[in-house]
């Protein structure tokens, strides 16, 4: 009787391993592009570069990072508040020699996400500030 070299479970195990490696990096996708907006009182319209975004506060909006963005928060009965978001280049480095817990633990960083494992240096552009909170002032109403 001949014993097979590869078990019938091997393809399934390889598929599970590949899926685990690929899905481990999903949490890092799209970072640095979303900006959080909040206001007191809530419900202010978010206007980006003169165009209504369709969002009201509180919200997270994905904005392009290639140029400076002017954001207006507009709420009826309150003064319009303007904020300027500026792009900034950031660089992150993952050092393998620092990716271990203690001397008894193997120093190879198995728990890193796949993109960090393959390319440990990342350059990305983000908008600053990444979180905007505005306390809206009421418009003064003068009565004659």
ABEGO torsion letter per residue (X at the ends): XBBBABBAAAAAAAAAAAAAAAAAAAAABGBGABBBBBBOBBGBBBBBGGBBAGBBOBBBBBBBAABBBBBBBBBBGBBBBBBBBBBBBBBBBBBAAAABABAABBABBAABBAAAAABABBBBBBBOBABBBBBBBBBBBBBX
